[in-house]
Amino acid sequence: MYATETVEFVGGPYDGYHQPLNRVADGLVRDAAVPVSINTILAVSGEDHGPLLPCTRLALYHLRLVDGSWQYHFQGVMACSTA
């Protein structure tokens, strides 16, 4: 199935963010760990973000199909590995 819409992030630091889908929706990963820093959030929202800072936390999301729309639902956060 080809998607022409977006996947929405629900909850957590990326709440409300819509990532355009430009590939097969069936290829989306079920569980995603997304780096979190203030300038990463600014970068995905299209704002001026300056140099990207090292990751300190990961936001964990789980993919669901809700009423025909793909959504990543926030599951929690964990520290980034420094090794």
mmCIF file of the N, C-alpha and C atoms, coordinates in Angstrom:
data_MODEL
# 
_entry.id   MODEL 
# 
loop_
_atom_site.group_PDB 
_atom_site.id 
_atom_site.type_symbol 
_atom_site.label_atom_id 
_atom_site.label_alt_id 
_atom_site.label_comp_id 
_atom_site.label_asym_id 
_atom_site.label_entity_id 
_atom_site.label_seq_id 
_atom_site.pdbx_PDB_ins_code 
_atom_site.Cartn_x 
_atom_site.Cartn_y 
_atom_site.Cartn_z 
_atom_site.occupancy 
_atom_site.B_iso_or_equiv 
_atom_site.pdbx_formal_charge 
_atom_site.auth_seq_id 
_atom_site.auth_comp_id 
_atom_site.auth_asym_id 
_atom_site.auth_atom_id 
_atom_site.pdbx_PDB_model_num 
ATOM 1   N N  . MET A 1 1  ? 0.849  -1.172 0.000  1.00 0.00 ? 1  MET A N  1 
ATOM 2   C CA . MET A 1 1  ? 0.000  0.000  0.000  1.00 0.00 ? 1  MET A CA 1 
ATOM 3   C C  . MET A 1 1  ? 0.892  1.232  0.000  1.00 0.00 ? 1  MET A C  1 
ATOM 4   N N  . TYR A 1 2  ? 0.655  2.161  -0.884 1.00 0.00 ? 2  TYR A N  1 
ATOM 5   C CA . TYR A 1 2  ? 1.421  3.400  -0.952 1.00 0.00 ? 2  TYR A CA 1 
ATOM 6   C C  . TYR A 1 2  ? 0.692  4.491  -0.195 1.00 0.00 ? 2  TYR A C  1 
ATOM 7   N N  . ALA A 1 3  ? 1.416  5.199  0.631  1.00 0.00 ? 3  ALA A N  1 
ATOM 8   C CA . ALA A 1 3  ? 0.826  6.269  1.433  1.00 0.00 ? 3  ALA A CA 1 
ATOM 9   C C  . ALA A 1 3  ? 1.127  7.601  0.772  1.00 0.00 ? 3  ALA A C  1 
ATOM 10  N N  . THR A 1 4  ? 0.177  8.485  0.798  1.00 0.00 ? 4  THR A N  1 
ATOM 11  C CA . THR A 1 4  ? 0.388  9.813  0.238  1.00 0.00 ? 4  THR A CA 1 
ATOM 12  C C  . THR A 1 4  ? 0.226  10.878 1.305  1.00 0.00 ? 4  THR A C  1 
ATOM 13  N N  . GLU A 1 5  ? 0.080  10.446 2.539  1.00 0.00 ? 5  GLU A N  1 
ATOM 14  C CA . GLU A 1 5  ? -0.176 11.388 3.625  1.00 0.00 ? 5  GLU A CA 1 
ATOM 15  C C  . GLU A 1 5  ? 1.026  11.472 4.547  1.00 0.00 ? 5  GLU A C  1 
ATOM 16  N N  . THR A 1 6  ? 0.761  11.495 5.842  1.00 0.00 ? 6  THR A N  1 
ATOM 17  C CA . THR A 1 6  ? 1.824  11.630 6.827  1.00 0.00 ? 6  THR A CA 1 
ATOM 18  C C  . THR A 1 6  ? 1.635  10.600 7.938  1.00 0.00 ? 6  THR A C  1 
ATOM 19  N N  . VAL A 1 7  ? 2.689  10.454 8.740  1.00 0.00 ? 7  VAL A N  1 
ATOM 20  C CA . VAL A 1 7  ? 2.558  9.729  9.997  1.00 0.00 ? 7  VAL A CA 1 
ATOM 21  C C  . VAL A 1 7  ? 2.644  10.795 11.086 1.00 0.00 ? 7  VAL A C  1 
ATOM 22  N N  . GLU A 1 8  ? 1.686  10.757 12.023 1.00 0.00 ? 8  GLU A N  1 
ATOM 23  C CA . GLU A 1 8  ? 1.607  11.754 13.090 1.00 0.00 ? 8  GLU A CA 1 
ATOM 24  C C  . GLU A 1 8  ? 2.234  11.206 14.365 1.00 0.00 ? 8  GLU A C  1 
ATOM 25  N N  . PHE A 1 9  ? 2.960  12.061 15.083 1.00 0.00 ? 9  PHE A N  1 
ATOM 26  C CA . PHE A 1 9  ? 3.510  11.701 16.386 1.00 0.00 ? 9  PHE A CA 1 
ATOM 27  C C  . PHE A 1 9  ? 2.533  12.176 17.455 1.00 0.00 ? 9  PHE A C  1 
ATOM 28  N N  . VAL A 1 10 ? 2.161  11.259 18.352 1.00 0.00 ? 10 VAL A N  1 
ATOM 29  C CA . VAL A 1 10 ? 1.167  11.552 19.389 1.00 0.00 ? 10 VAL A CA 1 
ATOM 30  C C  . VAL A 1 10 ? 1.835  11.421 20.755 1.00 0.00 ? 10 VAL A C  1 
ATOM 31  N N  . GLY A 1 11 ? 1.881  12.520 21.502 1.00 0.00 ? 11 GLY A N  1 
ATOM 32  C CA . GLY A 1 11 ? 2.499  12.531 22.824 1.00 0.00 ? 11 GLY A CA 1 
ATOM 33  C C  . GLY A 1 11 ? 4.005  12.748 22.756 1.00 0.00 ? 11 GLY A C  1 
ATOM 34  N N  . GLY A 1 12 ? 4.590  12.963 23.920 1.00 0.00 ? 12 GLY A N  1 
ATOM 35  C CA . GLY A 1 12 ? 6.037  13.130 24.022 1.00 0.00 ? 12 GLY A CA 1 
ATOM 36  C C  . GLY A 1 12 ? 6.538  14.414 23.387 1.00 0.00 ? 12 GLY A C  1 
ATOM 37  N N  . PRO A 1 13 ? 7.858  14.508 23.199 1.00 0.00 ? 13 PRO A N  1 
ATOM 38  C CA . PRO A 1 13 ? 8.456  15.751 22.716 1.00 0.00 ? 13 PRO A CA 1 
ATOM 39  C C  . PRO A 1 13 ? 8.108  16.097 21.268 1.00 0.00 ? 13 PRO A C  1 
ATOM 40  N N  . TYR A 1 14 ? 7.686  15.123 20.478 1.00 0.00 ? 14 TYR A N  1 
ATOM 41  C CA . TYR A 1 14 ? 7.349  15.376 19.076 1.00 0.00 ? 14 TYR A CA 1 
ATOM 42  C C  . TYR A 1 14 ? 5.841  15.411 18.845 1.00 0.00 ? 14 TYR A C  1 
ATOM 43  N N  . ASP A 1 15 ? 5.055  15.577 19.909 1.00 0.00 ? 15 ASP A N  1 
ATOM 44  C CA . ASP A 1 15 ? 3.600  15.593 19.812 1.00 0.00 ? 15 ASP A CA 1 
ATOM 45  C C  . ASP A 1 15 ? 3.120  16.586 18.760 1.00 0.00 ? 15 ASP A C  1 
ATOM 46  N N  . GLY A 1 16 ? 2.289  16.109 17.858 1.00 0.00 ? 16 GLY A N  1 
ATOM 47  C CA . GLY A 1 16 ? 1.734  16.960 16.819 1.00 0.00 ? 16 GLY A CA 1 
ATOM 48  C C  . GLY A 1 16 ? 2.564  17.043 15.556 1.00 0.00 ? 16 GLY A C  1 
ATOM 49  N N  . TYR A 1 17 ? 3.786  16.535 15.572 1.00 0.00 ? 17 TYR A N  1 
ATOM 50  C CA . TYR A 1 17 ? 4.643  16.568 14.381 1.00 0.00 ? 17 TYR A CA 1 
ATOM 51  C C  . TYR A 1 17 ? 4.104  15.577 13.356 1.00 0.00 ? 17 TYR A C  1 
ATOM 52  N N  . HIS A 1 18 ? 4.050  15.992 12.093 1.00 0.00 ? 18 HIS A N  1 
ATOM 53  C CA . HIS A 1 18 ? 3.615  15.131 10.987 1.00 0.00 ? 18 HIS A CA 1 
ATOM 54  C C  . HIS A 1 18 ? 4.797  14.923 10.049 1.00 0.00 ? 18 HIS A C  1 
ATOM 55  N N  . GLN A 1 19 ? 5.218  13.666 9.892  1.00 0.00 ? 19 GLN A N  1 
ATOM 56  C CA . GLN A 1 19 ? 6.303  13.329 8.967  1.00 0.00 ? 19 GLN A CA 1 
ATOM 57  C C  . GLN A 1 19 ? 5.677  12.881 7.646  1.00 0.00 ? 19 GLN A C  1 
ATOM 58  N N  . PRO A 1 20 ? 5.962  13.589 6.550  1.00 0.00 ? 20 PRO A N  1 
ATOM 59  C CA . PRO A 1 20 ? 5.405  13.163 5.260  1.00 0.00 ? 20 PRO A CA 1 
ATOM 60  C C  . PRO A 1 20 ? 5.852  11.742 4.911  1.00 0.00 ? 20 PRO A C  1 
ATOM 61  N N  . LEU A 1 21 ? 4.916  10.960 4.380  1.00 0.00 ? 21 LEU A N  1 
ATOM 62  C CA . LEU A 1 21 ? 5.233  9.619  3.915  1.00 0.00 ? 21 LEU A CA 1 
ATOM 63  C C  . LEU A 1 21 ? 5.493  9.688  2.420  1.00 0.00 ? 21 LEU A C  1 
ATOM 64  N N  . ASN A 1 22 ? 6.687  9.280  2.018  1.00 0.00 ? 22 ASN A N  1 
ATOM 65  C CA . ASN A 1 22 ? 7.009  9.271  0.598  1.00 0.00 ? 22 ASN A CA 1 
ATOM 66  C C  . ASN A 1 22 ? 7.521  7.901  0.180  1.00 0.00 ? 22 ASN A C  1 
ATOM 67  N N  . ARG A 1 23 ? 7.075  6.895  0.926  1.00 0.00 ? 23 ARG A N  1 
ATOM 68  C CA . ARG A 1 23 ? 7.466  5.521  0.622  1.00 0.00 ? 23 ARG A CA 1 
ATOM 69  C C  . ARG A 1 23 ? 6.333  4.601  1.024  1.00 0.00 ? 23 ARG A C  1 
ATOM 70  N N  . VAL A 1 24 ? 6.526  3.316  0.858  1.00 0.00 ? 24 VAL A N  1 
ATOM 71  C CA . VAL A 1 24 ? 5.493  2.342  1.190  1.00 0.00 ? 24 VAL A CA 1 
ATOM 72  C C  . VAL A 1 24 ? 5.232  2.380  2.689  1.00 0.00 ? 24 VAL A C  1 
ATOM 73  N N  . ALA A 1 25 ? 3.987  2.642  3.091  1.00 0.00 ? 25 ALA A N  1 
ATOM 74  C CA . ALA A 1 25 ? 3.649  2.736  4.514  1.00 0.00 ? 25 ALA A CA 1 
ATOM 75  C C  . ALA A 1 25 ? 3.905  1.426  5.236  1.00 0.00 ? 25 ALA A C  1 
ATOM 76  N N  . ASP A 1 26 ? 3.749  0.303  4.561  1.00 0.00 ? 26 ASP A N  1 
ATOM 77  C CA . ASP A 1 26 ? 4.005  -0.993 5.194  1.00 0.00 ? 26 ASP A CA 1 
ATOM 78  C C  . ASP A 1 26 ? 5.464  -1.150 5.606  1.00 0.00 ? 26 ASP A C  1 
ATOM 79  N N  . GLY A 1 27 ? 6.363  -0.305 5.083  1.00 0.00 ? 27 GLY A N  1 
ATOM 80  C CA . GLY A 1 27 ? 7.774  -0.365 5.432  1.00 0.00 ? 27 GLY A CA 1 
ATOM 81  C C  . GLY A 1 27 ? 8.140  0.452  6.662  1.00 0.00 ? 27 GLY A C  1 
ATOM 82  N N  . LEU A 1 28 ? 7.170  1.126  7.287  1.00 0.00 ? 28 LEU A N  1 
ATOM 83  C CA . LEU A 1 28 ? 7.454  1.891  8.501  1.00 0.00 ? 28 LEU A CA 1 
ATOM 84  C C  . LEU A 1 28 ? 7.850  0.945  9.626  1.00 0.00 ? 28 LEU A C  1 
ATOM 85  N N  . VAL A 1 29 ? 8.796  1.368  10.451 1.00 0.00 ? 29 VAL A N  1 
ATOM 86  C CA . VAL A 1 29 ? 9.206  0.537  11.582 1.00 0.00 ? 29 VAL A CA 1 
ATOM 87  C C  . VAL A 1 29 ? 8.131  0.601  12.661 1.00 0.00 ? 29 VAL A C  1 
ATOM 88  N N  . ARG A 1 30 ? 7.906  -0.517 13.310 1.00 0.00 ? 30 ARG A N  1 
ATOM 89  C CA . ARG A 1 30 ? 6.863  -0.600 14.335 1.00 0.00 ? 30 ARG A CA 1 
ATOM 90  C C  . ARG A 1 30 ? 7.245  0.190  15.578 1.00 0.00 ? 30 ARG A C  1 
ATOM 91  N N  . ASP A 1 31 ? 8.509  0.114  15.986 1.00 0.00 ? 31 ASP A N  1 
ATOM 92  C CA . ASP A 1 31 ? 8.994  0.827  17.168 1.00 0.00 ? 31 ASP A CA 1 
ATOM 93  C C  . ASP A 1 31 ? 10.148 1.728  16.742 1.00 0.00 ? 31 ASP A C  1 
ATOM 94  N N  . ALA A 1 32 ? 10.063 3.002  17.155 1.00 0.00 ? 32 ALA A N  1 
ATOM 95  C CA . ALA A 1 32 ? 11.076 3.980  16.762 1.00 0.00 ? 32 ALA A CA 1 
ATOM 96  C C  . ALA A 1 32 ? 11.663 4.655  17.991 1.00 0.00 ? 32 ALA A C  1 
ATOM 97  N N  . ALA A 1 33 ? 12.985 4.886  17.955 1.00 0.00 ? 33 ALA A N  1 
ATOM 98  C CA . ALA A 1 33 ? 13.684 5.651  18.980 1.00 0.00 ? 33 ALA A CA 1 
ATOM 99  C C  . ALA A 1 33 ? 14.215 6.906  18.294 1.00 0.00 ? 33 ALA A C  1 
ATOM 100 N N  . VAL A 1 34 ? 13.687 8.067  18.686 1.00 0.00 ? 34 VAL A N  1 
ATOM 101 C CA . VAL A 1 34 ? 14.000 9.328  18.019 1.00 0.00 ? 34 VAL A CA 1 
ATOM 102 C C  . VAL A 1 34 ? 14.848 10.195 18.945 1.00 0.00 ? 34 VAL A C  1 
ATOM 103 N N  . PRO A 1 35 ? 16.026 10.673 18.469 1.00 0.00 ? 35 PRO A N  1 
ATOM 104 C CA . PRO A 1 35 ? 16.871 11.515 19.310 1.00 0.00 ? 35 PRO A CA 1 
ATOM 105 C C  . PRO A 1 35 ? 16.149 12.785 19.735 1.00 0.00 ? 35 PRO A C  1 
ATOM 106 N N  . VAL A 1 36 ? 16.418 13.215 20.968 1.00 0.00 ? 36 VAL A N  1 
ATOM 107 C CA . VAL A 1 36 ? 15.769 14.410 21.509 1.00 0.00 ? 36 VAL A CA 1 
ATOM 108 C C  . VAL A 1 36 ? 16.821 15.405 21.973 1.00 0.00 ? 36 VAL A C  1 
ATOM 109 N N  . SER A 1 37 ? 16.726 16.599 21.444 1.00 0.00 ? 37 SER A N  1 
ATOM 110 C CA . SER A 1 37 ? 17.442 17.775 21.945 1.00 0.00 ? 37 SER A CA 1 
ATOM 111 C C  . SER A 1 37 ? 16.641 18.954 21.428 1.00 0.00 ? 37 SER A C  1 
ATOM 112 N N  . ILE A 1 38 ? 16.777 20.101 22.041 1.00 0.00 ? 38 ILE A N  1 
ATOM 113 C CA . ILE A 1 38 ? 15.971 21.246 21.628 1.00 0.00 ? 38 ILE A CA 1 
ATOM 114 C C  . ILE A 1 38 ? 16.220 21.592 20.170 1.00 0.00 ? 38 ILE A C  1 
ATOM 115 N N  . ASN A 1 39 ? 17.453 21.516 19.705 1.00 0.00 ? 39 ASN A N  1 
ATOM 116 C CA . ASN A 1 39 ? 17.680 21.902 18.317 1.00 0.00 ? 39 ASN A CA 1 
ATOM 117 C C  . ASN A 1 39 ? 17.262 20.811 17.335 1.00 0.00 ? 39 ASN A C  1 
ATOM 118 N N  . THR A 1 40 ? 17.151 19.550 17.760 1.00 0.00 ? 40 THR A N  1 
ATOM 119 C CA . THR A 1 40 ? 16.592 18.507 16.889 1.00 0.00 ? 40 THR A CA 1 
ATOM 120 C C  . THR A 1 40 ? 15.110 18.755 16.680 1.00 0.00 ? 40 THR A C  1 
ATOM 121 N N  . ILE A 1 41 ? 14.411 19.107 17.742 1.00 0.00 ? 41 ILE A N  1 
ATOM 122 C CA . ILE A 1 41 ? 12.980 19.412 17.642 1.00 0.00 ? 41 ILE A CA 1 
ATOM 123 C C  . ILE A 1 41 ? 12.769 20.634 16.745 1.00 0.00 ? 41 ILE A C  1 
ATOM 124 N N  . LEU A 1 42 ? 13.607 21.653 16.900 1.00 0.00 ? 42 LEU A N  1 
ATOM 125 C CA . LEU A 1 42 ? 13.518 22.836 16.028 1.00 0.00 ? 42 LEU A CA 1 
ATOM 126 C C  . LEU A 1 42 ? 13.787 22.460 14.569 1.00 0.00 ? 42 LEU A C  1 
ATOM 127 N N  . ALA A 1 43 ? 14.757 21.578 14.344 1.00 0.00 ? 43 ALA A N  1 
ATOM 128 C CA . ALA A 1 43 ? 15.107 21.174 12.978 1.00 0.00 ? 43 ALA A CA 1 
ATOM 129 C C  . ALA A 1 43 ? 13.939 20.480 12.285 1.00 0.00 ? 43 ALA A C  1 
ATOM 130 N N  . VAL A 1 44 ? 13.265 19.556 12.957 1.00 0.00 ? 44 VAL A N  1 
ATOM 131 C CA . VAL A 1 44 ? 12.155 18.841 12.307 1.00 0.00 ? 44 VAL A CA 1 
ATOM 132 C C  . VAL A 1 44 ? 10.945 19.741 12.107 1.00 0.00 ? 44 VAL A C  1 
ATOM 133 N N  . SER A 1 45 ? 10.861 20.817 12.877 1.00 0.00 ? 45 SER A N  1 
ATOM 134 C CA . SER A 1 45 ? 9.743  21.739 12.706 1.00 0.00 ? 45 SER A CA 1 
ATOM 135 C C  . SER A 1 45 ? 10.049 22.817 11.666 1.00 0.00 ? 45 SER A C  1 
ATOM 136 N N  . GLY A 1 46 ? 11.265 22.769 11.082 1.00 0.00 ? 46 GLY A N  1 
ATOM 137 C CA . GLY A 1 46 ? 11.622 23.708 10.032 1.00 0.00 ? 46 GLY A CA 1 
ATOM 138 C C  . GLY A 1 46 ? 12.168 25.032 10.528 1.00 0.00 ? 46 GLY A C  1 
ATOM 139 N N  . GLU A 1 47 ? 12.416 25.142 11.823 1.00 0.00 ? 47 GLU A N  1 
ATOM 140 C CA . GLU A 1 47 ? 12.939 26.394 12.378 1.00 0.00 ? 47 GLU A CA 1 
ATOM 141 C C  . GLU A 1 47 ? 14.457 26.384 12.377 1.00 0.00 ? 47 GLU A C  1 
ATOM 142 N N  . ASP A 1 48 ? 15.045 27.583 12.533 1.00 0.00 ? 48 ASP A N  1 
ATOM 143 C CA . ASP A 1 48 ? 16.495 27.696 12.624 1.00 0.00 ? 48 ASP A CA 1 
ATOM 144 C C  . ASP A 1 48 ? 16.944 26.968 13.885 1.00 0.00 ? 48 ASP A C  1 
ATOM 145 N N  . HIS A 1 49 ? 17.876 26.034 13.735 1.00 0.00 ? 49 HIS A N  1 
ATOM 146 C CA . HIS A 1 49 ? 18.254 25.184 14.868 1.00 0.00 ? 49 HIS A CA 1 
ATOM 147 C C  . HIS A 1 49 ? 19.716 25.282 15.253 1.00 0.00 ? 49 HIS A C  1 
ATOM 148 N N  . GLY A 1 50 ? 20.530 25.944 14.459 1.00 0.00 ? 50 GLY A N  1 
ATOM 149 C CA . GLY A 1 50 ? 21.950 26.014 14.766 1.00 0.00 ? 50 GLY A CA 1 
ATOM 150 C C  . GLY A 1 50 ? 22.589 24.642 14.611 1.00 0.00 ? 50 GLY A C  1 
ATOM 151 N N  . PRO A 1 51 ? 23.818 24.477 15.102 1.00 0.00 ? 51 PRO A N  1 
ATOM 152 C CA . PRO A 1 51 ? 24.472 23.171 14.977 1.00 0.00 ? 51 PRO A CA 1 
ATOM 153 C C  . PRO A 1 51 ? 23.744 22.135 15.836 1.00 0.00 ? 51 PRO A C  1 
ATOM 154 N N  . LEU A 1 52 ? 23.583 20.931 15.299 1.00 0.00 ? 52 LEU A N  1 
ATOM 155 C CA . LEU A 1 52 ? 22.903 19.880 16.053 1.00 0.00 ? 52 LEU A CA 1 
ATOM 156 C C  . LEU A 1 52 ? 23.755 19.450 17.239 1.00 0.00 ? 52 LEU A C  1 
ATOM 157 N N  . LEU A 1 53 ? 23.120 19.370 18.389 1.00 0.00 ? 53 LEU A N  1 
ATOM 158 C CA . LEU A 1 53 ? 23.797 18.979 19.624 1.00 0.00 ? 53 LEU A CA 1 
ATOM 159 C C  . LEU A 1 53 ? 23.767 17.464 19.784 1.00 0.00 ? 53 LEU A C  1 
ATOM 160 N N  . PRO A 1 54 ? 24.682 16.903 20.563 1.00 0.00 ? 54 PRO A N  1 
ATOM 161 C CA . PRO A 1 54 ? 24.653 15.459 20.808 1.00 0.00 ? 54 PRO A CA 1 
ATOM 162 C C  . PRO A 1 54 ? 23.345 15.050 21.484 1.00 0.00 ? 54 PRO A C  1 
ATOM 163 N N  . CYS A 1 55 ? 22.927 13.858 21.193 1.00 0.00 ? 55 CYS A N  1 
ATOM 164 C CA . CYS A 1 55 ? 21.709 13.303 21.777 1.00 0.00 ? 55 CYS A CA 1 
ATOM 165 C C  . CYS A 1 55 ? 21.926 13.024 23.263 1.00 0.00 ? 55 CYS A C  1 
ATOM 166 N N  . THR A 1 56 ? 20.961 13.419 24.072 1.00 0.00 ? 56 THR A N  1 
ATOM 167 C CA . THR A 1 56 ? 21.014 13.076 25.508 1.00 0.00 ? 56 THR A CA 1 
ATOM 168 C C  . THR A 1 56 ? 19.894 12.123 25.890 1.00 0.00 ? 56 THR A C  1 
ATOM 169 N N  . ARG A 1 57 ? 18.801 12.150 25.108 1.00 0.00 ? 57 ARG A N  1 
ATOM 170 C CA . ARG A 1 57 ? 17.663 11.265 25.369 1.00 0.00 ? 57 ARG A CA 1 
ATOM 171 C C  . ARG A 1 57 ? 17.107 10.742 24.053 1.00 0.00 ? 57 ARG A C  1 
ATOM 172 N N  . LEU A 1 58 ? 16.423 9.615  24.135 1.00 0.00 ? 58 LEU A N  1 
ATOM 173 C CA . LEU A 1 58 ? 15.685 9.062  23.005 1.00 0.00 ? 58 LEU A CA 1 
ATOM 174 C C  . LEU A 1 58 ? 14.214 9.006  23.382 1.00 0.00 ? 58 LEU A C  1 
ATOM 175 N N  . ALA A 1 59 ? 13.356 9.471  22.499 1.00 0.00 ? 59 ALA A N  1 
ATOM 176 C CA . ALA A 1 59 ? 11.915 9.340  22.686 1.00 0.00 ? 59 ALA A CA 1 
ATOM 177 C C  . ALA A 1 59 ? 11.492 8.053  21.991 1.00 0.00 ? 59 ALA A C  1 
ATOM 178 N N  . LEU A 1 60 ? 10.777 7.207  22.707 1.00 0.00 ? 60 LEU A N  1 
ATOM 179 C CA . LEU A 1 60 ? 10.354 5.916  22.176 1.00 0.00 ? 60 LEU A CA 1 
ATOM 180 C C  . LEU A 1 60 ? 8.901  5.998  21.721 1.00 0.00 ? 60 LEU A C  1 
ATOM 181 N N  . TYR A 1 61 ? 8.657  5.566  20.481 1.00 0.00 ? 61 TYR A N  1 
ATOM 182 C CA . TYR A 1 61 ? 7.320  5.612  19.885 1.00 0.00 ? 61 TYR A CA 1 
ATOM 183 C C  . TYR A 1 61 ? 6.953  4.254  19.312 1.00 0.00 ? 61 TYR A C  1 
ATOM 184 N N  . HIS A 1 62 ? 5.651  3.942  19.329 1.00 0.00 ? 62 HIS A N  1 
ATOM 185 C CA . HIS A 1 62 ? 5.117  2.693  18.769 1.00 0.00 ? 62 HIS A CA 1 
ATOM 186 C C  . HIS A 1 62 ? 4.089  3.043  17.695 1.00 0.00 ? 62 HIS A C  1 
ATOM 187 N N  . LEU A 1 63 ? 4.216  2.414  16.535 1.00 0.00 ? 63 LEU A N  1 
ATOM 188 C CA . LEU A 1 63 ? 3.364  2.693  15.390 1.00 0.00 ? 63 LEU A CA 1 
ATOM 189 C C  . LEU A 1 63 ? 1.996  2.026  15.530 1.00 0.00 ? 63 LEU A C  1 
ATOM 190 N N  . ARG A 1 64 ? 0.948  2.792  15.228 1.00 0.00 ? 64 ARG A N  1 
ATOM 191 C CA . ARG A 1 64 ? -0.424 2.271  15.229 1.00 0.00 ? 64 ARG A CA 1 
ATOM 192 C C  . ARG A 1 64 ? -1.150 2.838  14.021 1.00 0.00 ? 64 ARG A C  1 
ATOM 193 N N  . LEU A 1 65 ? -2.104 2.067  13.517 1.00 0.00 ? 65 LEU A N  1 
ATOM 194 C CA . LEU A 1 65 ? -3.005 2.546  12.472 1.00 0.00 ? 65 LEU A CA 1 
ATOM 195 C C  . LEU A 1 65 ? -4.313 2.886  13.169 1.00 0.00 ? 65 LEU A C  1 
ATOM 196 N N  . VAL A 1 66 ? -4.669 4.169  13.205 1.00 0.00 ? 66 VAL A N  1 
ATOM 197 C CA . VAL A 1 66 ? -5.857 4.644  13.915 1.00 0.00 ? 66 VAL A CA 1 
ATOM 198 C C  . VAL A 1 66 ? -6.792 5.308  12.906 1.00 0.00 ? 66 VAL A C  1 
ATOM 199 N N  . ASP A 1 67 ? -7.967 4.737  12.743 1.00 0.00 ? 67 ASP A N  1 
ATOM 200 C CA . ASP A 1 67 ? -8.962 5.286  11.809 1.00 0.00 ? 67 ASP A CA 1 
ATOM 201 C C  . ASP A 1 67 ? -8.368 5.556  10.428 1.00 0.00 ? 67 ASP A C  1 
ATOM 202 N N  . GLY A 1 68 ? -7.542 4.640  9.947  1.00 0.00 ? 68 GLY A N  1 
ATOM 203 C CA . GLY A 1 68 ? -6.949 4.764  8.618  1.00 0.00 ? 68 GLY A CA 1 
ATOM 204 C C  . GLY A 1 68 ? -5.738 5.666  8.530  1.00 0.00 ? 68 GLY A C  1 
ATOM 205 N N  . SER A 1 69 ? -5.272 6.219  9.655  1.00 0.00 ? 69 SER A N  1 
ATOM 206 C CA . SER A 1 69 ? -4.097 7.098  9.670  1.00 0.00 ? 69 SER A CA 1 
ATOM 207 C C  . SER A 1 69 ? -2.976 6.472  10.494 1.00 0.00 ? 69 SER A C  1 
ATOM 208 N N  . TRP A 1 70 ? -1.749 6.592  9.993  1.00 0.00 ? 70 TRP A N  1 
ATOM 209 C CA . TRP A 1 70 ? -0.594 6.098  10.738 1.00 0.00 ? 70 TRP A CA 1 
ATOM 210 C C  . TRP A 1 70 ? -0.227 7.088  11.831 1.00 0.00 ? 70 TRP A C  1 
ATOM 211 N N  . GLN A 1 71 ? 0.025  6.553  13.039 1.00 0.00 ? 71 GLN A N  1 
ATOM 212 C CA . GLN A 1 71 ? 0.428  7.386  14.166 1.00 0.00 ? 71 GLN A CA 1 
ATOM 213 C C  . GLN A 1 71 ? 1.510  6.666  14.967 1.00 0.00 ? 71 GLN A C  1 
ATOM 214 N N  . TYR A 1 72 ? 2.512  7.441  15.404 1.00 0.00 ? 72 TYR A N  1 
ATOM 215 C CA . TYR A 1 72 ? 3.502  6.949  16.362 1.00 0.00 ? 72 TYR A CA 1 
ATOM 216 C C  . TYR A 1 72 ? 3.075  7.457  17.736 1.00 0.00 ? 72 TYR A C  1 
ATOM 217 N N  . HIS A 1 73 ? 2.787  6.538  18.652 1.00 0.00 ? 73 HIS A N  1 
ATOM 218 C CA . HIS A 1 73 ? 2.350  6.896  20.004 1.00 0.00 ? 73 HIS A CA 1 
ATOM 219 C C  . HIS A 1 73 ? 3.530  6.830  20.963 1.00 0.00 ? 73 HIS A C  1 
ATOM 220 N N  . PHE A 1 74 ? 3.692  7.881  21.749 1.00 0.00 ? 74 PHE A N  1 
ATOM 221 C CA . PHE A 1 74 ? 4.786  8.006  22.710 1.00 0.00 ? 74 PHE A CA 1 
ATOM 222 C C  . PHE A 1 74 ? 4.709  6.911  23.766 1.00 0.00 ? 74 PHE A C  1 
ATOM 223 N N  . GLN A 1 75 ? 5.861  6.269  24.032 1.00 0.00 ? 75 GLN A N  1 
ATOM 224 C CA . GLN A 1 75 ? 5.946  5.198  25.011 1.00 0.00 ? 75 GLN A CA 1 
ATOM 225 C C  . GLN A 1 75 ? 6.818  5.559  26.218 1.00 0.00 ? 75 GLN A C  1 
ATOM 226 N N  . GLY A 1 76 ? 7.723  6.527  26.057 1.00 0.00 ? 76 GLY A N  1 
ATOM 227 C CA . GLY A 1 76 ? 8.617  6.913  27.135 1.00 0.00 ? 76 GLY A CA 1 
ATOM 228 C C  . GLY A 1 76 ? 9.939  7.425  26.590 1.00 0.00 ? 76 GLY A C  1 
ATOM 229 N N  . VAL A 1 77 ? 10.873 7.695  27.508 1.00 0.00 ? 77 VAL A N  1 
ATOM 230 C CA . VAL A 1 77 ? 12.196 8.173  27.122 1.00 0.00 ? 77 VAL A CA 1 
ATOM 231 C C  . VAL A 1 77 ? 13.272 7.310  27.767 1.00 0.00 ? 77 VAL A C  1 
ATOM 232 N N  . MET A 1 78 ? 14.425 7.313  27.169 1.00 0.00 ? 78 MET A N  1 
ATOM 233 C CA . MET A 1 78 ? 15.593 6.647  27.750 1.00 0.00 ? 78 MET A CA 1 
ATOM 234 C C  . MET A 1 78 ? 16.827 7.456  27.407 1.00 0.00 ? 78 MET A C  1 
ATOM 235 N N  . ALA A 1 79 ? 17.857 7.278  28.179 1.00 0.00 ? 79 ALA A N  1 
ATOM 236 C CA . ALA A 1 79 ? 19.117 7.991  27.934 1.00 0.00 ? 79 ALA A CA 1 
ATOM 237 C C  . ALA A 1 79 ? 19.795 7.433  26.697 1.00 0.00 ? 79 ALA A C  1 
ATOM 238 N N  . CYS A 1 80 ? 20.493 8.298  25.953 1.00 0.00 ? 80 CYS A N  1 
ATOM 239 C CA . CYS A 1 80 ? 21.294 7.865  24.818 1.00 0.00 ? 80 CYS A CA 1 
ATOM 240 C C  . CYS A 1 80 ? 22.566 7.194  25.344 1.00 0.00 ? 80 CYS A C  1 
ATOM 241 N N  . SER A 1 81 ? 22.999 6.206  24.636 1.00 0.00 ? 81 SER A N  1 
ATOM 242 C CA . SER A 1 81 ? 24.256 5.543  24.977 1.00 0.00 ? 81 SER A CA 1 
ATOM 243 C C  . SER A 1 81 ? 25.411 6.469  24.616 1.00 0.00 ? 81 SER A C  1 
ATOM 244 N N  . THR A 1 82 ? 26.407 6.571  25.476 1.00 0.00 ? 82 THR A N  1 
ATOM 245 C CA . THR A 1 82 ? 27.574 7.404  25.182 1.00 0.00 ? 82 THR A CA 1 
ATOM 246 C C  . THR A 1 82 ? 28.710 6.578  24.612 1.00 0.00 ? 82 THR A C  1 
ATOM 247 N N  . ALA A 1 83 ? 28.523 5.290  24.533 1.00 0.00 ? 83 ALA A N  1 
ATOM 248 C CA . ALA A 1 83 ? 29.599 4.425  24.009 1.00 0.00 ? 83 ALA A CA 1 
ATOM 249 C C  . ALA A 1 83 ? 29.427 4.160  22.548 1.00 0.00 ? 83 ALA A C  1 
# 
